[in-house]
Amino acid sequence: MPPSERPNSIKEPTQTFDYADGASGPMGERAIAVEAPIEIAFGGAPYAVMMATPDDLEDFVAGFALTEGIIESIEDIRAVEARSAGEGVRVDVALTGERLSQHFARSRAMAGRTGCGLCGIEDLAHLPKPRAPVSASAPIAPPAIHAALQGLERAQPLNAETRAVHGAAWSDRDGVVLFVREDVGRHNALDKLIGALARSGVDPASGFIVLTSRCSFEMVAKAAAFGAATLVSVSAPTSLALERAREAGVTIIAIARADRATIFRGAAAKTSGGTV
């Protein structure tokens, strides 16, 4: 089956039952999110195998290449070709000559898992280091954050169907959600979003990222690699995520709920509905 025709969900027969008395409901079916191995190769050489939802693959590999530091800009990619490979998909990424040479000089093999952030590093010395600080931008108004959270909730068709995937969104400074990507892996969803933004030429200062997943240090590092100055998450951050945010100049707004959110880096919000 060509990669473009692979479904991102399948139907499986199910039957519910009651804990108290074991009573079973009628037989039915439920949508299940598809998870498949995606092999990413640069210049014909395998680099990583990630367990992911097999759609938006060009966005995925572009964002992955950017956040892994394999490319510096989208112009470093010459072409992307995806083809079926057994149960999964192989995506070959052709790089410019100079970038390919640099990649082979620093290449490492990595076998990834769903949402994998550090699989494949050899020791603690290879722990990813933050890049140069993100350029400062004007704070985001609280009403815009509220609007973006609501917009993301309405713009996740695969999660509405399966209740099994993460979402990553890009909102403009007014809270209008412009891009959404979904995946069984939270890192993959963010890579897909960043790839879509880079391929569309979106200015990192024009908005902010919203996540439905845990705010770990890898998610902060990926946001910083794109240049986003504000990262909103429904979950609390980890200690290393906050450390990365301080080093990278990223403001984390987390534990974002329908009525309030918490600022972990940045100016305090004004109760009059000012900016954060």
C-alpha positions as CSV (number, residue, x, y, z in Angstrom):
1,M,0.0,0.0,0.0
2,P,1.5,3.4,-0.9
3,P,2.3,5.6,2.1
4,S,-0.2,8.2,1.0
5,E,-3.0,5.6,1.2
6,R,-2.2,4.3,4.6
7,P,-5.0,4.9,7.2
8,N,-4.2,6.7,10.4
9,S,-6.9,4.7,12.2
10,I,-8.6,1.3,12.0
11,K,-11.8,-0.2,13.4
12,E,-11.6,-3.0,16.0
13,P,-14.5,-5.0,17.5
14,T,-15.1,-4.3,21.2
15,Q,-17.5,-5.0,24.0
16,T,-17.8,-3.1,27.2
17,F,-18.5,-4.6,30.7
18,D,-19.5,-3.4,34.1
19,Y,-17.0,-3.8,37.0
20,A,-19.7,-4.4,39.6
21,D,-21.6,-7.3,38.2
22,G,-19.8,-8.2,35.0
23,A,-22.7,-7.3,32.8
24,S,-21.6,-6.9,29.2
25,G,-22.9,-4.4,26.7
26,P,-23.6,-5.1,23.1
27,M,-20.8,-5.8,20.6
28,G,-19.5,-2.8,18.8
29,E,-16.4,-1.4,17.3
30,R,-13.9,1.4,18.1
31,A,-11.5,3.4,16.1
32,I,-7.9,2.7,17.0
33,A,-5.0,5.0,16.2
34,V,-2.4,3.4,13.8
35,E,1.1,3.1,15.0
36,A,3.8,2.1,12.5
37,P,7.6,2.1,12.3
38,I,8.9,5.0,10.2
39,E,12.5,4.6,9.1
40,I,14.1,8.0,8.4
41,A,17.2,7.9,6.1
42,F,19.4,10.8,5.1
43,G,21.5,10.5,1.9
44,G,20.4,6.8,1.7
45,A,21.8,6.0,5.1
46,P,19.3,4.9,7.8
47,Y,19.3,7.3,10.8
48,A,16.3,6.5,13.0
49,V,13.3,4.3,13.3
50,M,10.4,6.1,15.0
51,M,7.1,4.6,16.0
52,A,4.5,7.1,14.7
53,T,1.2,7.7,13.0
54,P,1.9,7.4,9.3
55,D,0.6,10.7,8.0
56,D,2.1,14.2,7.4
57,L,5.4,12.4,6.9
58,E,7.0,15.2,4.9
59,D,6.3,17.6,7.8
60,F,7.5,14.9,10.2
61,V,10.9,14.4,8.6
62,A,11.4,18.1,8.1
63,G,10.7,18.9,11.7
64,F,12.7,16.0,12.9
65,A,15.7,17.1,10.8
66,L,15.5,20.6,12.2
67,T,15.1,19.7,15.9
68,E,17.8,17.0,15.6
69,G,20.2,19.6,14.2
70,I,20.7,17.7,11.0
71,I,19.6,20.8,9.0
72,E,19.7,24.5,9.8
73,S,16.9,25.5,7.5
74,I,14.3,23.9,5.3
75,E,16.4,24.9,2.3
76,D,18.9,22.2,3.3
77,I,16.4,19.5,2.1
78,R,16.5,18.9,-1.6
79,A,13.7,16.2,-1.8
80,V,11.7,13.8,0.3
81,E,10.5,10.3,-0.9
82,A,8.3,8.0,1.2
83,R,7.7,4.3,0.3
84,S,6.2,1.3,2.0
85,A,8.6,-1.1,3.7
86,G,7.0,-4.1,5.2
87,E,4.8,-3.1,8.0
88,G,6.1,0.5,8.0
89,V,7.3,3.3,5.8
90,R,10.8,4.3,4.8
91,V,11.3,8.1,4.2
92,D,14.4,9.0,2.2
93,V,15.6,12.6,2.7
94,A,18.0,14.1,0.2
95,L,20.1,16.9,1.6
96,T,22.3,19.5,0.0
97,G,25.9,18.4,-0.6
98,E,27.4,20.4,2.2
99,R,24.8,19.6,4.7
100,L,25.0,15.9,3.9
101,S,28.8,15.9,4.4
102,Q,28.3,17.6,7.8
103,H,25.6,15.1,8.7
104,F,27.8,12.0,7.9
105,A,30.6,13.6,10.0
106,R,28.4,13.6,13.1
107,S,25.8,10.9,12.4
108,R,24.6,8.5,15.1
109,A,22.4,5.5,14.8
110,M,19.1,5.8,16.7
111,A,16.4,3.2,17.2
112,G,13.4,5.2,18.5
113,R,10.2,4.3,20.3
114,T,6.9,6.1,20.6
115,G,7.6,9.6,22.0
116,C,11.2,8.7,22.3
117,G,13.4,11.7,23.3
118,L,16.8,10.3,24.1
119,C,16.9,6.8,22.7
120,G,20.3,6.0,21.2
121,I,22.6,8.3,23.0
122,E,25.7,6.5,24.2
123,D,26.3,8.3,27.6
124,L,25.5,11.4,29.5
125,A,28.1,13.4,27.7
126,H,25.8,13.1,24.6
127,L,22.8,14.7,26.4
128,P,21.5,17.4,23.9
129,K,22.7,20.9,24.7
130,P,20.4,23.9,24.2
131,R,21.0,26.1,21.2
132,A,21.4,29.9,21.2
133,P,18.7,31.7,23.1
134,V,15.4,32.4,21.2
135,S,14.9,36.0,20.1
136,A,12.7,37.9,22.5
137,S,9.2,38.7,21.4
138,A,6.2,40.6,22.9
139,P,4.2,38.6,25.6
140,I,1.1,36.7,24.7
141,A,-2.2,38.0,26.1
142,P,-4.1,35.6,28.4
143,P,-7.3,35.7,26.2
144,A,-5.2,34.5,23.3
145,I,-4.0,31.5,25.2
146,H,-7.5,30.7,26.3
147,A,-8.7,30.9,22.7
148,A,-5.9,28.7,21.4
149,L,-6.6,26.0,23.9
150,Q,-10.2,25.9,22.9
151,G,-9.2,26.0,19.2
152,L,-6.8,23.0,19.6
153,E,-9.5,21.0,21.4
154,R,-11.8,21.4,18.4
155,A,-9.1,20.7,15.8
156,Q,-8.0,17.2,16.7
157,P,-10.1,14.9,14.5
158,L,-7.9,11.8,15.0
159,N,-8.0,12.2,18.8
160,A,-11.7,12.8,18.7
161,E,-12.0,9.5,16.9
162,T,-9.5,7.4,18.9
163,R,-8.7,9.2,22.2
164,A,-5.2,7.9,21.7
165,V,-3.0,10.6,20.2
166,H,-1.2,13.8,21.1
167,G,-1.7,17.2,19.5
168,A,0.6,20.1,18.8
169,A,-0.7,23.4,17.5
170,W,0.5,26.8,16.3
171,S,-1.6,29.8,17.2
172,D,-1.2,33.4,16.0
173,R,-0.8,36.1,18.7
174,D,-4.6,36.5,18.8
175,G,-5.3,32.9,19.7
176,V,-6.3,31.7,16.3
177,V,-5.1,28.1,15.7
178,L,-3.5,28.0,12.2
179,F,-1.7,24.6,12.2
180,V,-2.4,21.3,14.1
181,R,-0.6,18.0,13.8
182,E,-1.4,14.8,15.7
183,D,0.5,11.6,16.4
184,V,0.7,8.7,18.8
185,G,4.1,10.1,19.9
186,R,4.1,13.6,21.5
187,H,7.6,14.3,20.2
188,N,6.4,13.3,16.7
189,A,3.4,15.6,16.9
190,L,5.6,18.5,17.7
191,D,8.1,17.6,15.0
192,K,5.3,17.4,12.5
193,L,4.1,20.8,13.5
194,I,7.5,22.4,13.3
195,G,8.1,20.8,9.9
196,A,4.8,22.2,8.7
197,L,5.7,25.7,10.0
198,A,9.1,25.6,8.5
199,R,7.8,24.4,5.1
200,S,5.2,27.2,5.1
201,G,7.7,29.9,6.0
202,V,6.0,30.8,9.3
203,D,7.8,33.5,11.4
204,P,8.5,32.1,14.9
205,A,7.7,35.5,16.4
206,S,4.2,35.5,14.9
207,G,2.7,33.2,17.4
208,F,3.1,30.4,20.0
209,I,3.0,26.6,20.4
210,V,0.3,24.7,22.3
211,L,0.7,21.1,23.4
212,T,-1.7,18.5,24.8
213,S,1.1,16.5,26.2
214,R,3.7,16.5,29.0
215,C,6.1,19.5,29.0
216,S,9.5,17.7,29.1
217,F,12.9,19.2,28.3
218,E,12.9,17.7,24.8
219,M,9.7,19.5,23.9
220,V,11.2,22.8,25.1
221,A,14.4,22.1,23.1
222,K,12.3,21.4,20.0
223,A,10.3,24.6,20.4
224,A,13.5,26.5,20.9
225,A,15.1,24.9,17.8
226,F,12.2,26.4,15.8
227,G,12.5,29.8,17.5
228,A,9.2,29.8,19.4
229,A,9.4,32.1,22.4
230,T,6.3,30.8,24.2
231,L,5.3,27.2,24.8
232,V,1.8,26.4,26.3
233,S,1.1,23.0,27.7
234,V,-1.8,21.4,29.5
235,S,0.6,19.5,31.7
236,A,3.2,20.7,34.3
237,P,6.9,21.0,33.2
238,T,9.7,18.9,34.6
239,S,12.7,20.5,36.3
240,L,15.0,20.0,33.3
241,A,12.3,21.5,31.1
242,L,12.4,24.7,33.2
243,E,16.2,24.7,33.1
244,R,16.2,24.4,29.3
245,A,13.6,27.1,29.1
246,R,15.7,29.5,31.1
247,E,18.8,28.8,29.0
248,A,16.9,29.0,25.7
249,G,14.8,32.1,26.5
250,V,11.5,30.2,26.2
251,T,8.5,31.2,28.3
252,I,6.6,28.1,29.6
253,I,2.9,28.5,30.4
254,A,1.7,25.2,31.7
255,I,-1.1,23.4,33.6
256,A,-3.3,25.4,31.1
257,R,-6.9,24.8,31.9
258,A,-10.2,26.3,30.7
259,D,-10.1,29.0,33.4
260,R,-6.4,29.6,34.3
261,A,-2.8,28.7,33.6
262,T,0.5,29.0,35.4
263,I,3.6,30.9,34.2
264,F,6.9,29.1,34.9
265,R,9.1,31.6,33.2
266,G,8.2,35.2,32.2
267,A,6.4,38.2,33.6
268,A,3.5,37.7,35.9
269,A,0.0,38.0,34.4
270,K,-2.0,41.1,35.2
271,T,-5.4,40.4,36.7
272,S,-6.9,43.0,34.4
273,G,-6.4,40.6,31.5
274,G,-3.0,41.9,30.5
275,T,-0.2,40.0,28.9
276,V,1.9,37.1,30.2
